[in-house]
Amino acid sequence: MSERPLKIGITCYPSVGGSGILASELGEELAQRGHEIHFISYERPFRMPTGPRVFFHPVVVNSYDLFKYPDYTLPLSVKMAEVSRDHGLDVLHVHYAVPHATAAILARSMLPLGKKPAVVTTLHGTDTTLLGKDPGYGPAISHALAASDAITTVSEFMRRETVRLLGVQRPIEVIHNFFEPHAPGRSRTAVRRELGLQSGEKMLLHLSNLRALKRIDLLLETVAGLRTRNSFKLVILAGSSFKPYRAQVRRLGLTDRIVVRERVSSIEDYLQAADLGLFTSESESFCLSILELMRFGRPSAAFAVGGIPEVVTSGKSGLLVPFGDTAALTQAVETLLKKPSLRTKLGRAAQQRAQKHFSAAAIVPRYEALYRRVCAR
């Protein structure tokens, strides 16, 4: 007899970022496999799917004069308890320890024995590398992880950092990110025409939320170093306003080389139109954007930081250089621009690697198995 479908609550930051995107796509894949998915957040996640077995429960955050700052953790925990009770959730899968894991543990304590869902906490990055070192957050994160039924990270790098910074002694399962692309809505030709790309111009693509760790300053410096200025355009799909970087664009003389699109949801249109990716982060737990390009057979040039070397094998499925060496990164980009045969070779290998190791078929069953294990306990 087949196992019954599970009822799973998913909580994440709804803004544009790898954790929210993964949570949304995981919910979509789980729903397609027959599970009932309940998203719980202060607004709909950026790429939250619609369709059967997918529900959204908004968290209302009130501003009282009593509090200097609005509180999110308590209303989130109340909503998580309410949804767990009313819908009989089996699992609360929370993405990011702060405040989601803390709220999940509090929500579970509100429920009667026998009605408590298992809590799975997935760590994505700064909840460990930044907040884990903060004495105002570290103890709360450690408590939430100790009380969770299972902990996962999106890379081996993140697992090691969690152990090093938080001293976690219990097992942490590494389940990498995945990406399962939808069919593009427009042709490659139509997208490139919309972006103003001329015949023969190559399209460099950068996708990120533009947070400080993404080092957009180094991205622009790298592009400014390219000698063949008229052979490319850099397209930036920005998860937040690009306005703070406009002055640097003008100073570097890149105004006619940069095209920005903000808060794009149909990213497949742009992924298929690109020739290669470019990333300059100083830290990455995984770098989902590189994987998104890989699924379309596009190689990337990037700094070899954090979990990126787990995604890209340098020289085989992309080109990686030491962090901060913009001259080396510029050279890597020029090599890919000038050698279409190498670009095709690396892109084909990247696509095969992504399909084998980072597809929904490879990753989602691992989450399903984990849910079954924690529920069985």
C-alpha positions as CSV (number, residue, x, y, z in Angstrom):
1,M,0.0,0.0,0.0
2,S,1.4,3.4,-0.9
3,E,2.2,5.9,1.8
4,R,-0.4,8.6,2.5
5,P,0.3,12.2,1.3
6,L,1.7,14.5,3.9
7,K,0.4,17.9,5.0
8,I,3.4,20.3,5.1
9,G,3.7,23.9,6.3
10,I,6.4,25.9,4.6
11,T,7.7,29.2,6.1
12,C,10.2,31.4,4.4
13,Y,11.2,34.9,3.6
14,P,9.0,35.9,0.7
15,S,11.5,38.4,-0.8
16,V,13.7,37.6,-3.8
17,G,16.5,35.3,-2.6
18,G,17.6,31.8,-2.8
19,S,15.9,30.6,0.3
20,G,12.5,31.9,-0.7
21,I,12.9,30.6,-4.3
22,L,13.9,27.1,-3.1
23,A,11.0,27.0,-0.6
24,S,8.5,28.0,-3.3
25,E,9.8,25.5,-5.9
26,L,9.9,22.8,-3.2
27,G,6.3,23.5,-2.4
28,E,5.4,23.3,-6.1
29,E,7.1,20.0,-6.6
30,L,5.7,18.5,-3.4
31,A,2.2,19.5,-4.4
32,Q,2.6,17.9,-7.8
33,R,3.6,14.7,-5.9
34,G,0.2,14.7,-4.1
35,H,1.2,16.4,-0.8
36,E,-0.8,19.3,0.7
37,I,1.3,22.5,1.0
38,H,0.5,25.4,3.3
39,F,2.7,28.5,2.9
40,I,2.8,30.8,6.0
41,S,4.4,34.2,5.7
42,Y,3.6,38.0,5.9
43,E,3.2,38.0,2.1
44,R,3.0,35.5,-0.8
45,P,6.5,34.2,-1.6
46,F,8.0,35.6,-4.7
47,R,7.6,32.5,-6.8
48,M,4.9,30.7,-4.8
49,P,2.9,28.4,-7.1
50,T,-0.8,28.4,-7.6
51,G,-2.9,25.3,-8.1
52,P,-4.4,22.3,-6.4
53,R,-3.2,21.4,-2.9
54,V,-1.3,24.8,-2.4
55,F,-2.6,27.3,0.2
56,F,-1.3,30.6,1.5
57,H,-1.9,31.8,5.1
58,P,-0.9,35.5,5.6
59,V,0.6,36.6,8.9
60,V,-0.7,40.0,10.1
61,V,1.9,42.1,11.8
62,N,0.4,45.0,13.9
63,S,2.3,48.1,14.9
64,Y,1.5,49.0,18.5
65,D,2.8,52.1,20.2
66,L,3.8,49.9,23.1
67,F,6.6,48.4,20.9
68,K,9.5,50.5,19.5
69,Y,9.8,47.9,16.6
70,P,7.0,45.7,15.2
71,D,7.3,42.1,16.3
72,Y,7.0,39.3,13.7
73,T,8.0,36.2,15.6
74,L,5.0,36.0,17.9
75,P,2.3,36.6,15.3
76,L,4.1,34.1,13.0
77,S,4.2,31.5,15.8
78,V,0.5,32.0,16.5
79,K,-0.4,31.6,12.8
80,M,1.8,28.5,12.5
81,A,0.0,26.9,15.5
82,E,-3.3,27.9,14.0
83,V,-2.6,26.4,10.6
84,S,-1.1,23.3,12.2
85,R,-4.2,22.8,14.3
86,D,-6.8,23.6,11.7
87,H,-5.2,21.6,8.9
88,G,-3.5,18.8,10.8
89,L,0.0,19.5,9.6
90,D,2.5,16.7,9.7
91,V,5.6,18.8,9.2
92,L,6.6,22.5,9.6
93,H,9.5,23.0,7.2
94,V,11.1,26.3,8.0
95,H,13.7,28.1,5.9
96,Y,16.1,30.2,7.9
97,A,16.5,29.7,11.6
98,V,15.6,33.4,12.4
99,P,12.8,33.9,13.1
100,H,11.2,30.9,11.4
101,A,12.6,28.0,13.5
102,T,12.2,29.9,16.7
103,A,8.5,30.6,15.8
104,A,8.0,27.0,14.8
105,I,9.3,25.7,18.2
106,L,7.0,28.2,20.0
107,A,4.0,27.2,17.8
108,R,4.5,23.5,18.5
109,S,4.5,24.2,22.3
110,M,1.1,25.8,21.9
111,L,-0.5,22.6,20.5
112,P,-1.8,19.6,22.5
113,L,0.1,16.3,22.7
114,G,-0.5,14.2,19.6
115,K,-1.2,17.3,17.4
116,K,2.4,18.6,17.3
117,P,4.0,18.7,13.8
118,A,7.6,17.7,13.3
119,V,9.9,20.7,12.6
120,V,12.5,20.6,9.9
121,T,14.9,23.5,9.8
122,T,16.9,24.4,6.6
123,L,19.8,26.7,7.0
124,H,20.6,28.8,3.9
125,G,23.4,31.1,4.8
126,T,23.4,34.3,6.9
127,D,21.3,32.7,9.6
128,T,24.6,30.9,10.4
129,T,27.4,32.9,9.0
130,L,26.1,36.3,10.2
131,L,23.5,35.9,12.9
132,G,25.1,32.8,14.4
133,K,28.0,35.0,15.5
134,D,25.8,37.7,17.0
135,P,25.4,37.3,20.8
136,G,21.9,38.7,20.4
137,Y,20.8,35.9,18.1
138,G,23.3,33.0,18.4
139,P,21.8,31.4,21.6
140,A,18.3,31.6,20.2
141,I,19.5,29.9,16.9
142,S,21.2,27.2,18.9
143,H,18.1,26.5,20.9
144,A,15.9,26.4,17.8
145,L,18.3,23.9,16.1
146,A,18.5,21.7,19.2
147,A,14.7,21.6,19.4
148,S,14.2,20.9,15.7
149,D,13.5,17.3,14.6
150,A,15.9,17.6,11.7
151,I,18.4,20.1,10.3
152,T,19.5,20.4,6.7
153,T,21.8,22.7,4.9
154,V,22.1,23.5,1.2
155,S,25.8,22.7,0.9
156,E,28.6,20.9,2.7
157,F,30.2,24.4,3.2
158,M,27.2,25.5,5.2
159,R,27.2,22.3,7.2
160,R,30.8,22.9,8.2
161,E,30.2,26.6,9.0
162,T,27.2,25.7,11.2
163,V,29.3,23.2,13.2
164,R,32.2,25.7,13.5
165,L,30.2,28.8,14.4
166,L,27.3,27.2,16.5
167,G,29.0,24.1,17.8
168,V,26.1,21.9,16.7
169,Q,26.8,18.3,17.6
170,R,23.8,16.5,16.2
171,P,23.6,15.3,12.6
172,I,23.0,17.9,9.8
173,E,21.9,16.5,6.5
174,V,23.2,18.2,3.3
175,I,20.4,18.5,0.7
176,H,21.5,20.7,-2.1
177,N,19.3,23.2,-3.9
178,F,17.5,22.2,-7.0
179,F,16.0,24.0,-10.0
180,E,13.3,22.7,-12.3
181,P,12.7,25.3,-15.1
182,H,9.4,26.1,-16.6
183,A,9.1,26.5,-20.4
184,P,10.1,30.0,-21.5
185,G,7.2,32.2,-22.4
186,R,9.1,34.1,-25.2
187,S,11.7,33.1,-27.8
188,R,15.4,33.8,-27.3
189,T,15.2,36.2,-30.2
190,A,12.3,38.2,-28.8
191,V,14.0,38.6,-25.4
192,R,17.3,39.7,-26.9
193,R,15.4,42.2,-29.0
194,E,13.6,43.6,-26.0
195,L,16.9,44.0,-24.2
196,G,18.5,45.9,-27.1
197,L,21.1,43.3,-28.0
198,Q,22.5,43.8,-31.4
199,S,23.5,41.0,-33.8
200,G,26.8,39.4,-32.5
201,E,26.6,40.9,-29.0
202,K,26.9,38.4,-26.2
203,M,24.6,38.5,-23.2
204,L,26.2,38.3,-19.8
205,L,23.6,37.6,-17.1
206,H,23.7,38.3,-13.4
207,L,20.8,37.4,-11.1
208,S,20.7,38.3,-7.4
209,N,19.0,40.3,-4.6
210,L,21.8,42.9,-4.8
211,R,22.6,42.5,-1.1
212,A,26.0,43.7,0.1
213,L,27.5,40.1,0.0
214,K,26.8,40.0,-3.8
215,R,29.5,42.6,-4.3
216,I,27.9,44.4,-7.2
217,D,30.8,46.9,-7.1
218,L,33.2,44.0,-8.1
219,L,30.7,42.9,-10.7
220,L,30.9,46.3,-12.4
221,E,34.7,46.5,-12.0
222,T,35.0,43.1,-13.7
223,V,32.9,44.2,-16.6
224,A,34.7,47.5,-16.9
225,G,37.9,45.6,-17.4
226,L,36.7,43.8,-20.6
227,R,38.6,45.1,-23.5
228,T,36.0,44.5,-26.2
229,R,33.3,46.9,-24.9
230,N,31.0,46.6,-27.9
231,S,30.9,42.8,-27.9
232,F,28.5,42.3,-25.0
233,K,25.8,43.6,-22.7
234,L,25.5,42.8,-19.0
235,V,21.8,42.1,-18.1
236,I,21.1,42.2,-14.3
237,L,17.9,40.7,-13.0
238,A,17.7,42.6,-9.7
239,G,15.7,41.5,-6.7
240,S,15.9,45.0,-5.3
241,S,16.5,48.5,-6.5
242,F,19.6,49.0,-8.6
243,K,19.6,52.8,-7.9
244,P,22.6,52.7,-5.5
245,Y,24.9,51.5,-8.2
246,R,23.9,53.9,-11.0
247,A,26.7,56.3,-10.1
248,Q,29.3,53.6,-10.4
249,V,27.9,52.6,-13.7
250,R,28.3,56.1,-15.0
251,R,31.7,56.5,-13.5
252,L,33.0,53.4,-15.2
253,G,31.5,54.4,-18.5
254,L,29.1,51.4,-18.6
255,T,25.8,53.1,-19.2
256,D,25.3,51.6,-22.6
257,R,26.5,48.2,-21.6
258,I,24.2,47.6,-18.6
259,V,20.5,46.5,-18.8
260,V,18.6,46.1,-15.5
261,R,15.3,44.4,-15.0
262,E,13.9,44.4,-11.4
263,R,11.8,41.6,-9.7
264,V,11.5,39.4,-12.7
265,S,9.5,36.2,-12.1
266,S,9.7,34.6,-15.5
267,I,13.4,34.1,-15.3
268,E,13.5,31.3,-17.9
269,D,13.0,33.8,-20.7
270,Y,16.3,35.5,-19.7
271,L,18.2,32.3,-18.9
272,Q,17.6,31.0,-22.4
273,A,18.6,34.3,-23.9
274,A,21.9,34.5,-22.0
275,D,25.3,33.3,-23.3
276,L,27.0,33.1,-19.9
277,G,26.6,34.0,-16.2
278,L,28.8,36.3,-14.1
279,F,28.9,36.3,-10.3
280,T,31.1,38.2,-7.8
281,S,29.8,37.3,-4.3
282,E,32.2,37.3,-1.4
283,S,30.2,34.5,0.2
284,E,27.6,32.1,-1.1
285,S,26.0,29.1,0.7
286,F,25.2,27.6,-2.8
287,C,24.4,30.2,-5.5
288,L,21.1,29.1,-7.0
289,S,21.5,31.6,-9.8
290,I,24.5,29.6,-11.2
291,L,22.4,26.5,-11.1
292,E,19.5,28.2,-13.0
293,L,21.9,29.0,-15.8
294,M,23.4,25.5,-15.8
295,R,20.0,24.0,-16.4
296,F,19.9,26.0,-19.7
297,G,23.4,24.9,-20.7
298,R,25.0,28.2,-19.8
299,P,28.4,28.3,-18.0
300,S,29.3,30.9,-15.5
301,A,32.4,32.7,-14.4
302,A,32.5,33.4,-10.6
303,F,34.7,33.7,-7.5
304,A,35.3,30.3,-5.8
305,V,33.7,31.1,-2.5
306,G,31.5,29.1,-0.1
307,G,29.4,26.4,-1.7
308,I,30.0,27.5,-5.3
309,P,32.7,24.9,-5.9
310,E,30.2,22.2,-4.9
311,V,28.0,23.4,-7.8
312,V,30.6,24.2,-10.5
313,T,33.7,22.1,-11.3
314,S,36.1,24.8,-12.5
315,G,37.4,24.1,-16.0
316,K,34.7,21.5,-16.6
317,S,31.3,23.1,-16.0
318,G,32.4,26.8,-15.5
319,L,35.3,28.9,-14.6
320,L,36.2,29.9,-11.0
321,V,38.9,32.2,-9.7
322,P,40.0,33.4,-6.2
323,F,37.8,35.9,-4.5
324,G,38.6,39.5,-5.2
325,D,40.8,38.8,-8.3
326,T,38.8,40.9,-10.7
327,A,41.6,40.8,-13.3
328,A,41.5,37.0,-13.3
329,L,37.7,37.0,-13.5
330,T,37.8,39.5,-16.4
331,Q,40.2,37.2,-18.2
332,A,37.8,34.2,-17.6
333,V,34.9,36.2,-19.0
334,E,37.0,37.2,-22.1
335,T,38.0,33.6,-22.6
336,L,34.3,32.5,-22.7
337,L,33.4,35.4,-24.9
338,K,36.1,34.7,-27.5
339,K,35.9,30.9,-27.5
340,P,32.3,29.8,-28.4
341,S,33.5,26.2,-28.6
342,L,34.7,26.3,-25.0
343,R,31.5,28.0,-24.0
344,T,29.4,25.3,-25.6
345,K,31.6,22.5,-24.1
346,L,31.4,23.9,-20.5
347,G,27.7,24.7,-20.9
348,R,26.9,21.2,-22.0
349,A,28.8,19.7,-19.1
350,A,27.1,22.2,-16.7
351,Q,23.6,21.1,-18.0
352,Q,24.4,17.4,-17.5
353,R,25.8,18.0,-14.0
354,A,22.7,20.1,-13.1
355,Q,20.4,17.4,-14.3
356,K,22.2,14.6,-12.5
357,H,22.8,16.2,-9.2
358,F,20.5,19.3,-8.8
359,S,17.2,18.4,-10.4
360,A,13.9,18.0,-8.7
361,A,14.1,14.3,-9.5
362,A,17.4,14.1,-7.6
363,I,16.5,16.3,-4.6
364,V,12.8,16.3,-3.8
365,P,12.6,12.6,-2.9
366,R,15.3,13.2,-0.3
367,Y,13.1,15.8,1.4
368,E,10.1,13.4,1.2
369,A,12.2,10.7,2.8
370,L,13.3,13.1,5.6
371,Y,9.7,14.1,6.3
372,R,8.7,10.4,6.6
373,R,11.6,9.7,9.0
374,V,10.8,12.6,11.4
375,C,7.1,11.8,11.3
376,A,7.8,8.2,12.1
377,R,9.6,9.2,15.3
